[in-house]
């Protein structure tokens, strides 16, 4: 093979590698296209907040106090900690999707035998999202309140 032909073959191979790499980079980094093995079910897609990428947990699988707090939220109170419940959650830890100030509200989920409010919270978003944290904002799940 002549040197000119080798150079042509090498350049064509390089172009093919760049195109294939570009394609895989786009599909691997696209957060809206989850792998087929972990794609959410149709019912989960209807849950507000699912696009956050957080795990979805049914309300019935959370501690029973979370369901009681959710009922109080729906009834607009009265809350056990009126100075702390329904206040703006600032999302300083950036664990939830970034939104303008005032978008999120937080509510205490009482912890049995705790001398204070405990670490559990429900955080709601203006677009009907419901999130739960059992570890004082270190991690969150999206709550499917219909289950």
N, C-alpha and C positions, 0 to 999 in steps of 0.2 A: 504494500500500500504506500502510495506516495505521501510525502510530508503534507502537501496541501489537502489531500483527501483525509488524512488523520485529523488535521485541524478542523475541517468541516464537520466530521463525525463528533469530535469532542465538543464543538460549539453547539451542535444540535442536541447532544446529550445534556449539556449544561442547561439549555433552554427548557428541555423537558423536565429536568429536576426542579428548576425554579417554578414552573407552572404547577407541577404536582405539589410542591411544598406550599405554594400560595393557596391552592385549593384546600389542603388539609389544615393549614393555619386558620382559614376562615371557618371551616366546620368545627374545629376543635375549640375555637374561642367564642363561638356564638352561643351566648347563654340562653337564647330563646329556643334553641333546638337541643333539648336534652337527649341523651342516648336512649334508644328505644327500650332498653331494659329497665330504665328508671323513670320513664315518662309518666306524668300524673294521669290518673283516670279522668274520664269525662266529668264525674261528679266532683273531683278535687279541683278541676279547672274552674268550676263555678264558685269556689270558695274565695271571697275577697282576700287579697294578700298573697295568694299562691304564687304570683309572679315575682315575689321577693326572693324566691329561691330557697326559703326556709322550709324545713320539714312541716308537714301538715299533721296535726293531731286532733282527734275528735274530742269534743268537750267531755264526753262520757269517760274518756281514758285519763283525764286529768284528775287531780285530787278533788274530792266532793265539794270542798270549799270554793273551788273555781266555778262550779256550776251555780252555787249560791250567790257568788259575787256577780256572775253574768245576769242572773235574774234581777238583782238589785240595779244593775246598769240599765237593763231594759225598762225597769219600773222607775228609773231616775231617782233611786234612793228609797229610803234613807240609808246612808252609808255608815259603817262602824267608825270610820275615821274621817269625819266631814271636812277637816282642814287639809287632809291629804288626798282624799279620793275625788276624782274628777278634775284634778289640776293638770296643767300642761306638762307633758313628758317631753323633755328637750332632746332626747336621743344623743346625749353627749358621747356615749360609747360607740355610736355609729353602727349598732347592730341591726337596726331597722333601716329601710330605705330612707334616704335623705328627703326631707320635706320642709316646708316653711314652718316657722315657729307657730305653735298653736295647733298644728295638725293632729298631734297625738295627745291623748288624755290617759292618765294612769289611775288604777284602782287597786286597793289592797286586797289580796287573797289571804285571809287570816291563816296563820299557822298554829295548829293546836299546841298548847302548852308553851307557847313562846311568850316571853315577858313583854315583847314589843310587837310592832307590826310584822315582823318576820321578813323574809326575803322574796316572797311570792307576790307577783303582780299580774294583772291583766292590763294591757295597753291597747287602746282602740284608736283607729285612724278615722279621719273625716270621710273616707270612702268605704266605711263599714268593715274595715279590716279589724280583726281581733287577734292579738298576740298574747302569749303567756310566757312568763319567765319564772322559774322556780329558784333561781340563783341570783337574784337582784341584778338583773340586766346583763349578766355574763353571756347568756344564750337565750334565744327565743324560739318558739314554734308558732306557726300559724294555727289558729284554733278554728276548726269546723264546728260552729255552734249548732249546726243542724243534726249532728250525730252525737 
